[in-house]
Amino acid sequence: MLAIKRQAMASAAQILLRPHFLAALTTAASARAYHSKLCKSSDEAIKGIKSGDKLLIGGFGLCGIPENLLKAIARRKDIQQLTAVSNNAGTADYGLGTLLQSRQIKRMMSSYVGENKEFARQYLGGELEVELIPQGTIAERIRCGGAGIPGFYTLTGVGTQVETGGIPIKYVKGSSNIEIASEPRESKIFNGRKYIMEEGITGDYALVKAWKGDELGNLVFKYAANNFNGPMATAGKITIAEVEEIVPVGELKPDEIHIQGIHVHRILKGEKYEKRIEKLTLRRSDSEEQQLSPAMKQRIHIIKRAAREFKNGMYVNLGIGMPVLASNYIDPEITVHLQSENGILGMGPFPTADEVDADLVNAGKESVTVLPGGTCFSSDVSFGMIRGNRLDMTILGGMQVSQRGDLSNWVVPGKIIKGMGGAMDLVAAPNSRVVVTMTHNAKDGSPKILKENTLPLTGTKCVDRIITDKCVFDVVPGKGLLLRELSYGNTVEEIKAATGCAFEIASDVAETY
């Protein structure tokens, strides 16, 4: 019996090794029928979306937004009262901003209003509900929603209105009175520190944009266009992906796929892409710097001093606005790894005209470059680095800093609304040094460095150093401010007159920048 089995196995092996048999197997595999998720148009892809739905909309600023799907919704005026979950709302005339213009959105869940004046106008005018959420928190809430996790605890927002509640969601129309306000968060102590609870987010539909995809729904993103597209693709009950290129099944290598087809229900090749850049920013020459406005020269004066904070081998995040300019003034003798919270590690300086890529922007939506060895990833991964204490230092802008190191930099209630963006997450990281760069005084001459903040807080006791156009202060825990350096032409007495609180003076204080 054993001999018969061995003979049968040998015969089967000979058949399997015949060239024509192997070729037949290969042909059968390549001819395998796939269940296609391909839609012919964006109008077809959005079928089923109705008034009152919650939409998760990928992208960051205008980078990586599902342009064609948003245009398709804008054409459907019967779709109203939407809740849109998106880091921001594009610009007033493009991207998600067009749905604000057409009044199809009832509520925005976002981290940043930014420079979208129509977004700000509708919110402050009581026409639009806006639930402002720290950027890392909204990214993690979406990731958790997609992973079936109902909630999590975080340090972000502890000691601010995120914890206590009261952030305006909707103003009374034509009034500064608040109609709907945010609710307080549940808190819990872990290892001696307070954390607050946040709930996972899912949506009826997720609209995302990728670089390449196949008929199975596998997706690959390009550079910083991964951003919120990655986590949102996993958190929609129905996920619709538009891509620049549809490739044959099997062309994408298994280990290069960012989002697996199991998450994607419909896919289409976008009809037309403009791929606008919200803030096209190019590298300046030294001669061009001399022609800048006095205000910009003042900002560069501050940031050149801030660039001295960099040490060899550091991992550093640069906030939007003034801080991001520091990438252009790093000492060429050292290596600094710049992280941008929208999903870049190894960010380089602003590009030259021929280096511009619409899929490469920083957290301020400005065009940037990536250095050799740099990497790009999704927003939830980016904030995992931040919360996980992987950064050595963060440089942020500020509206106010107290003598204890409390920071305010995201809102002037009823007047200016930028949103907290990623700042609350960055200052909550326990082991990351926080440096604030700002002008010493407001435009009206009032001090920005105070005994107590008068604006809503971004973080409490979180600032380590303040660099202004006049001086450098260190925040000494339990003691207050210590004057460390003077900018050229400033005296200690002038600093006292320009500062809204008392401070100590270092014995070796001198003019250094």
C-alpha positions as CSV (number, residue, x, y, z in Angstrom):
1,M,0.0,0.0,0.0
2,L,2.8,2.4,0.9
3,A,4.5,1.7,-2.4
4,I,1.3,2.5,-4.3
5,K,1.0,5.9,-2.5
6,R,4.6,6.8,-3.3
7,Q,4.1,6.0,-6.9
8,A,0.9,8.1,-7.1
9,M,2.6,11.0,-5.5
10,A,5.5,10.8,-7.9
11,S,3.2,10.7,-10.9
12,A,1.3,13.8,-9.6
13,A,4.6,15.7,-9.2
14,Q,5.6,14.9,-12.8
15,I,2.3,16.3,-14.0
16,L,2.6,19.5,-11.9
17,L,6.1,20.2,-13.2
18,R,5.1,20.0,-16.9
19,P,5.5,23.4,-18.5
20,H,2.0,23.4,-20.2
21,F,0.3,22.7,-16.8
22,L,2.2,25.5,-15.0
23,A,1.3,27.9,-17.9
24,A,-2.4,26.9,-17.6
25,L,-2.4,27.6,-13.8
26,T,-0.8,31.0,-14.4
27,T,-3.3,31.9,-17.1
28,A,-6.2,30.9,-14.9
29,A,-4.9,33.1,-12.1
30,S,-4.4,36.1,-14.3
31,A,-7.9,35.6,-15.8
32,R,-9.5,35.5,-12.3
33,A,-12.7,37.6,-12.2
34,Y,-12.7,40.4,-9.6
35,H,-15.7,42.1,-8.1
36,S,-15.1,45.6,-9.4
37,K,-15.9,48.6,-7.2
38,L,-15.3,51.0,-10.1
39,C,-17.8,53.8,-10.7
40,K,-18.0,55.6,-14.1
41,S,-18.4,59.1,-12.7
42,S,-18.4,61.2,-9.5
43,D,-22.1,61.7,-9.9
44,E,-22.6,57.9,-9.9
45,A,-20.2,57.5,-6.9
46,I,-22.2,59.8,-4.6
47,K,-25.5,58.1,-5.1
48,G,-27.2,57.4,-1.8
49,I,-25.8,60.5,0.0
50,K,-28.8,62.3,1.4
51,S,-29.6,65.3,3.5
52,G,-28.6,65.0,7.2
53,D,-25.7,62.6,6.5
54,K,-22.4,62.8,8.2
55,L,-19.5,63.0,5.8
56,L,-15.8,62.4,6.6
57,I,-13.9,64.4,4.0
58,G,-10.2,63.7,3.5
59,G,-7.4,66.2,2.7
60,F,-5.5,69.0,4.5
61,G,-6.3,72.5,3.3
62,L,-6.5,71.9,-0.5
63,C,-3.9,69.1,-0.4
64,G,-5.4,65.7,-1.2
65,I,-9.0,66.8,-1.2
66,P,-11.6,64.7,-3.1
67,E,-12.1,67.6,-5.6
68,N,-14.5,65.7,-8.0
69,L,-16.7,64.2,-5.3
70,L,-17.1,67.6,-3.6
71,K,-18.1,69.2,-7.0
72,A,-20.6,66.4,-7.5
73,I,-22.2,67.1,-4.1
74,A,-22.3,70.8,-4.8
75,R,-24.3,70.0,-8.0
76,R,-26.9,68.2,-5.9
77,K,-28.7,71.1,-4.2
78,D,-31.2,68.7,-2.8
79,I,-28.5,67.4,-0.4
80,Q,-28.7,69.7,2.6
81,Q,-28.1,69.8,6.4
82,L,-24.8,67.9,6.2
83,T,-22.4,67.3,9.0
84,A,-18.9,67.6,7.6
85,V,-15.9,66.2,9.5
86,S,-12.7,67.7,8.0
87,N,-9.6,69.2,9.4
88,N,-10.6,72.5,7.8
89,A,-12.9,73.7,5.0
90,G,-10.6,74.5,2.1
91,T,-10.8,78.0,0.8
92,A,-13.9,80.1,0.3
93,D,-14.1,79.3,-3.4
94,Y,-12.7,75.8,-3.6
95,G,-12.9,72.4,-2.0
96,L,-15.3,72.0,1.0
97,G,-15.7,75.8,1.0
98,T,-18.0,75.6,-2.0
99,L,-20.4,73.5,0.1
100,L,-20.4,76.3,2.7
101,Q,-21.1,78.8,0.0
102,S,-24.1,76.8,-1.2
103,R,-25.3,76.4,2.4
104,Q,-25.4,72.6,2.2
105,I,-23.5,72.2,5.5
106,K,-25.2,72.5,8.9
107,R,-22.3,71.6,11.1
108,M,-18.5,71.4,10.7
109,M,-16.3,69.3,12.9
110,S,-12.8,70.7,12.4
111,S,-9.6,71.8,14.1
112,Y,-8.9,74.9,12.1
113,V,-10.8,77.7,10.4
114,G,-7.7,79.4,9.2
115,E,-7.9,82.0,6.5
116,N,-11.3,80.8,5.1
117,K,-13.2,84.1,5.7
118,E,-16.6,82.6,4.6
119,F,-16.1,79.8,7.2
120,A,-15.4,82.3,9.9
121,R,-18.2,84.7,8.8
122,Q,-20.9,82.0,8.9
123,Y,-19.6,80.7,12.3
124,L,-19.3,84.1,14.0
125,G,-22.6,85.2,12.4
126,G,-24.6,82.3,13.9
127,E,-25.3,80.7,10.5
128,L,-23.1,77.6,10.9
129,E,-22.4,75.1,13.8
130,V,-18.7,74.5,14.3
131,E,-17.4,71.9,16.7
132,L,-13.7,72.8,17.1
133,I,-11.5,69.8,18.0
134,P,-7.7,69.7,18.5
135,Q,-6.1,68.3,15.3
136,G,-4.5,65.3,16.9
137,T,-7.6,64.5,18.8
138,I,-9.8,64.6,15.7
139,A,-7.3,62.4,13.9
140,E,-7.3,59.8,16.7
141,R,-11.1,60.0,17.1
142,I,-11.4,59.1,13.5
143,R,-8.8,56.3,13.7
144,C,-10.6,54.8,16.7
145,G,-13.9,55.0,15.0
146,G,-12.5,53.1,12.1
147,A,-11.0,50.5,14.4
148,G,-14.2,50.0,16.4
149,I,-12.8,51.7,19.6
150,P,-15.5,53.8,21.2
151,G,-13.2,56.2,23.1
152,F,-9.8,57.0,24.5
153,Y,-8.0,59.2,27.1
154,T,-5.6,62.0,26.1
155,L,-3.6,64.8,27.7
156,T,-4.6,67.2,24.9
157,G,-6.9,69.9,26.1
158,V,-6.5,69.3,29.9
159,G,-6.9,72.6,31.7
160,T,-8.5,74.3,28.7
161,Q,-12.1,74.8,27.5
162,V,-11.8,71.5,25.7
163,E,-11.9,69.9,29.2
164,T,-14.3,72.3,31.0
165,G,-16.7,72.9,28.0
166,G,-18.1,76.2,26.8
167,I,-16.4,76.5,23.4
168,P,-19.0,78.1,21.2
169,I,-20.5,75.7,18.7
170,K,-23.2,78.0,17.5
171,Y,-23.8,81.7,18.2
172,V,-27.2,83.3,18.3
173,K,-27.7,84.7,14.8
174,G,-26.7,88.4,14.7
175,S,-25.4,88.2,18.3
176,S,-22.3,87.3,20.3
177,N,-24.4,85.2,22.6
178,I,-23.8,81.5,22.5
179,E,-26.7,79.2,21.5
180,I,-24.8,75.9,21.6
181,A,-21.6,75.3,23.6
182,S,-19.3,72.3,23.9
183,E,-19.8,69.9,26.8
184,P,-17.3,69.2,29.5
185,R,-15.1,66.1,29.1
186,E,-14.9,63.2,31.5
187,S,-11.5,63.0,33.2
188,K,-9.4,60.3,34.8
189,I,-6.0,60.1,36.5
190,F,-3.3,57.9,35.1
191,N,0.1,57.7,36.7
192,G,-0.5,60.9,38.6
193,R,-1.7,63.0,35.5
194,K,-5.1,64.0,34.4
195,Y,-6.4,62.8,31.1
196,I,-9.7,63.6,29.4
197,M,-11.9,61.2,27.4
198,E,-12.7,61.6,23.7
199,E,-15.1,59.5,21.7
200,G,-14.5,57.8,18.3
201,I,-15.9,59.3,15.1
202,T,-17.5,57.4,12.2
203,G,-19.5,58.7,9.3
204,D,-22.2,57.7,7.0
205,Y,-19.8,58.2,4.1
206,A,-16.1,58.9,3.8
207,L,-14.9,60.8,0.7
208,V,-11.2,60.4,0.2
209,K,-8.6,61.0,-2.5
210,A,-5.6,58.9,-3.4
211,W,-2.9,58.9,-6.1
212,K,-3.4,55.4,-7.4
213,G,-6.0,52.7,-6.9
214,D,-7.2,49.5,-8.4
215,E,-10.7,48.0,-8.9
216,L,-10.5,46.2,-5.6
217,G,-10.2,49.5,-3.8
218,N,-6.6,49.3,-2.8
219,L,-5.1,52.8,-2.4
220,V,-1.7,54.5,-2.5
221,F,-1.2,58.1,-1.5
222,K,1.4,60.5,-2.7
223,Y,3.6,62.4,-0.2
224,A,1.7,64.6,2.2
225,A,-1.7,63.9,0.5
226,N,-2.1,60.9,2.9
227,N,-2.9,63.3,5.8
228,F,-6.6,62.7,6.9
229,N,-7.4,60.5,3.9
230,G,-5.8,57.5,5.5
231,P,-7.8,57.3,8.8
232,M,-11.0,58.6,7.2
233,A,-11.0,55.8,4.6
234,T,-11.4,53.3,7.4
235,A,-14.1,55.1,9.4
236,G,-16.9,55.5,6.8
237,K,-19.9,53.1,6.7
238,I,-19.4,53.6,2.9
239,T,-16.0,54.8,1.7
240,I,-15.8,56.4,-1.7
241,A,-12.3,57.0,-3.1
242,E,-11.3,59.1,-6.1
243,V,-7.9,58.6,-7.6
244,E,-5.7,60.1,-10.2
245,E,-4.9,56.8,-11.8
246,I,-6.6,53.4,-11.9
247,V,-4.1,50.6,-12.3
248,P,-4.7,46.9,-13.0
249,V,-5.2,44.6,-10.1
250,G,-1.8,43.2,-9.1
251,E,0.2,46.2,-10.2
252,L,0.3,47.7,-6.8
253,K,2.8,45.7,-4.7
254,P,1.3,44.3,-1.5
255,D,3.7,46.2,0.8
256,E,3.2,49.6,-0.9
257,I,-0.6,49.7,-0.4
258,H,-1.6,52.3,2.2
259,I,-5.3,51.5,2.4
260,Q,-6.6,48.0,1.8
261,G,-9.6,47.4,-0.4
262,I,-11.6,46.0,2.5
263,H,-12.2,49.6,3.6
264,V,-13.2,51.0,0.2
265,H,-16.7,50.4,-1.3
266,R,-16.6,52.6,-4.4
267,I,-13.7,54.0,-6.5
268,L,-13.4,56.2,-9.5
269,K,-10.8,58.0,-11.6
270,G,-11.3,61.7,-11.0
271,E,-12.6,63.5,-14.1
272,K,-10.4,66.6,-13.6
273,Y,-7.8,67.7,-11.1
274,E,-6.8,71.3,-10.5
275,K,-4.7,70.4,-7.4
276,R,-4.5,74.0,-6.2
277,I,-1.9,75.0,-3.7
278,E,-3.4,77.2,-1.0
279,K,-0.1,79.1,-0.2
280,L,2.5,78.8,-3.0
281,T,5.6,79.8,-1.1
282,L,9.1,79.9,-2.7
283,R,12.6,80.0,-1.3
284,R,13.9,83.6,-1.0
285,S,17.4,84.8,-1.8
286,D,19.3,87.0,0.6
287,S,18.7,90.0,-1.7
288,E,15.0,89.3,-1.7
289,E,14.9,89.4,2.1
290,Q,16.3,92.9,2.1
291,Q,13.2,94.0,0.1
292,L,10.6,92.6,2.6
293,S,8.2,94.7,4.6
294,P,9.3,95.9,8.0
295,A,6.8,93.5,9.6
296,M,8.2,90.5,7.8
297,K,11.8,91.6,8.6
298,Q,10.8,91.7,12.2
299,R,9.4,88.2,12.0
300,I,12.6,86.9,10.4
301,H,14.7,88.7,13.1
302,I,12.7,86.7,15.7
303,I,12.9,83.4,13.9
304,K,16.7,83.7,13.1
305,R,17.1,83.8,16.9
306,A,14.8,80.9,17.3
307,A,16.8,78.9,14.9
308,R,19.7,78.9,17.4
309,E,17.6,76.6,19.6
310,F,18.2,73.7,17.2
311,K,20.8,71.1,18.3
312,N,22.3,68.4,16.2
313,G,20.1,65.3,15.8
314,M,16.9,67.0,17.2
315,Y,13.4,66.1,16.1
316,V,11.4,69.3,15.9
317,N,7.9,70.5,15.0
318,L,7.5,74.0,13.6
319,G,4.1,75.6,14.1
320,I,2.3,77.5,11.3
321,G,3.1,81.1,10.6
322,M,6.3,82.6,11.9
323,P,7.8,79.3,13.3
324,V,7.9,77.5,10.0
325,L,10.3,80.1,8.7
326,A,12.9,78.6,10.9
327,S,13.4,75.7,8.4
328,N,15.2,78.2,6.2
329,Y,17.8,79.2,8.9
330,I,19.1,75.9,10.2
331,D,22.9,75.8,10.7
332,P,24.2,73.8,7.7
333,E,26.7,72.1,10.1
334,I,24.0,70.3,12.0
335,T,21.2,67.9,11.2
336,V,17.6,68.7,12.4
337,H,14.7,66.5,11.5
338,L,11.6,68.7,11.0
339,Q,8.2,67.2,11.6
340,S,5.0,68.6,10.1
341,E,1.8,67.4,11.8
342,N,0.0,66.9,8.5
343,G,2.4,64.0,7.9
344,I,6.0,64.8,7.0
345,L,9.2,63.9,8.8
346,G,12.4,65.3,7.2
347,M,10.8,68.5,5.9
348,G,13.1,70.7,4.0
349,P,13.0,74.4,3.1
350,F,10.5,76.1,0.8
351,P,11.0,75.0,-2.8
352,T,12.3,76.7,-5.8
353,A,9.8,77.3,-8.7
354,D,10.8,74.0,-10.4
355,E,10.5,72.0,-7.1
356,V,6.9,72.8,-6.3
357,D,4.6,69.8,-5.9
358,A,0.9,70.2,-4.9
359,D,1.1,67.0,-2.8
360,L,3.9,68.5,-0.6
361,V,2.7,71.2,1.8
362,N,3.4,71.9,5.4
363,A,0.9,72.4,8.3
364,G,0.5,76.0,7.2
365,K,-0.6,74.8,3.7
366,E,2.6,76.2,2.2
367,S,4.6,74.5,-0.5
368,V,7.7,72.7,1.0
369,T,10.3,70.1,0.1
370,V,11.3,66.8,1.7
371,L,15.0,66.1,2.4
372,P,16.7,62.8,1.4
373,G,15.7,60.2,4.0
374,G,12.4,62.0,4.8
375,T,9.1,60.2,5.0
376,C,5.4,60.9,4.6
377,F,2.5,59.4,6.5
378,S,-1.1,59.9,7.7
379,S,-2.2,62.5,10.3
380,D,-3.1,59.9,13.0
381,V,0.5,58.4,12.7
382,S,1.9,62.0,12.9
383,F,0.1,62.8,16.1
384,G,1.1,59.4,17.5
385,M,4.7,60.6,17.3
386,I,3.7,63.8,19.1
387,R,1.7,62.2,21.9
388,G,4.3,59.5,22.2
389,N,7.0,62.0,23.1
390,R,9.1,61.5,20.0
391,L,9.7,65.2,19.5
392,D,12.6,67.0,21.3
393,M,11.1,70.5,20.7
394,T,8.2,72.4,19.4
395,I,8.3,76.1,18.2
396,L,4.9,77.8,18.1
397,G,3.4,81.3,17.6
398,G,1.6,83.0,20.4
399,M,-1.0,85.6,21.2
400,Q,-0.4,85.6,25.0
401,V,2.0,83.9,27.4
402,S,1.6,84.1,31.2
403,Q,4.5,84.3,33.7
404,R,3.7,80.7,34.5
405,G,4.0,79.6,30.9
406,D,0.3,79.3,30.0
407,L,-0.2,79.8,26.3
408,S,-3.0,81.3,24.3
409,N,-2.8,81.2,20.5
410,W,-6.0,80.1,18.9
411,V,-8.9,82.5,19.4
412,V,-10.1,86.0,20.3
413,P,-13.7,85.2,21.3
414,G,-16.3,86.7,19.1
415,K,-13.7,88.4,16.9
416,I,-10.9,86.2,15.6
417,I,-11.3,82.5,15.2
418,K,-8.4,80.5,13.8
419,G,-9.0,77.2,15.7
420,M,-6.5,75.3,17.8
421,G,-5.1,73.2,15.0
422,G,-2.4,70.9,16.3
423,A,-1.1,73.3,19.0
424,M,-3.0,71.8,21.9
425,D,-1.6,68.4,21.1
426,L,2.0,69.7,20.7
427,V,2.1,71.6,24.1
428,A,0.5,68.6,25.9
429,A,3.4,66.3,25.0
430,P,5.2,66.0,28.5
431,N,8.8,65.8,27.4
432,S,8.9,68.1,24.4
433,R,10.5,71.5,25.0
434,V,8.1,74.3,23.9
435,V,9.5,77.6,22.5
436,V,7.1,80.4,21.7
437,T,8.0,83.1,19.1
438,M,5.9,86.3,18.9
439,T,6.2,90.0,18.8
440,H,6.6,91.4,22.3
441,N,3.6,93.7,22.1
442,A,0.3,93.8,20.1
443,K,-0.3,96.3,17.4
444,D,-1.9,98.7,19.9
445,G,1.2,98.5,22.1
446,S,-0.3,96.3,24.8
447,P,1.9,93.5,26.3
448,K,1.5,89.9,25.2
449,I,3.5,88.6,28.2
450,L,1.2,88.9,31.2
451,K,0.6,87.9,34.8
452,E,-2.6,86.0,33.7
453,N,-3.8,85.2,30.2
454,T,-7.1,86.9,29.2
455,L,-7.7,84.8,26.1
456,P,-8.8,81.1,26.2
457,L,-5.9,78.8,26.8
458,T,-4.1,76.4,24.5
459,G,-2.2,74.8,27.3
460,T,-1.3,75.4,31.0
461,K,2.3,75.7,32.3
462,C,3.6,74.4,29.0
463,V,6.0,77.1,27.7
464,D,9.7,76.8,28.4
465,R,11.1,79.7,26.5
466,I,9.7,82.9,24.9
467,I,11.5,84.6,22.0
468,T,10.3,88.1,20.9
469,D,11.6,91.0,18.9
470,K,12.9,92.5,22.1
471,C,14.3,89.7,24.3
472,V,14.4,86.1,25.4
473,F,12.6,84.9,28.5
474,D,12.9,81.5,30.2
475,V,9.9,80.2,32.2
476,V,11.3,78.8,35.5
477,P,8.8,76.3,37.0
478,G,7.5,77.6,40.3
479,K,9.2,80.9,40.0
480,G,8.2,82.7,36.9
481,L,10.1,84.5,34.1
482,L,13.8,85.0,33.8
483,L,15.2,87.5,31.3
484,R,18.0,85.7,29.5
485,E,18.9,87.8,26.4
486,L,18.3,91.2,24.9
487,S,17.8,92.0,21.2
488,Y,20.2,94.6,20.0
489,G,19.2,98.1,20.9
490,N,16.9,97.1,23.8
491,T,17.5,97.8,27.5
492,V,16.3,96.1,30.6
493,E,14.2,99.1,31.6
494,E,12.5,99.1,28.2
495,I,11.7,95.4,28.6
496,K,10.1,96.2,32.0
497,A,8.0,98.9,30.4
498,A,6.9,96.6,27.6
499,T,6.1,93.5,29.7
500,G,2.8,92.9,31.6
501,C,4.3,91.1,34.6
502,A,7.4,91.1,36.9
503,F,10.4,89.0,36.0
504,E,13.9,88.1,37.3
505,I,17.1,89.1,35.4
506,A,19.9,86.7,34.7
507,S,23.3,87.9,35.9
508,D,24.8,87.5,32.5
509,V,22.0,89.1,30.4
510,A,23.4,90.7,27.3
511,E,22.5,91.8,23.7
512,T,22.8,88.7,21.6
513,Y,20.7,89.0,18.5
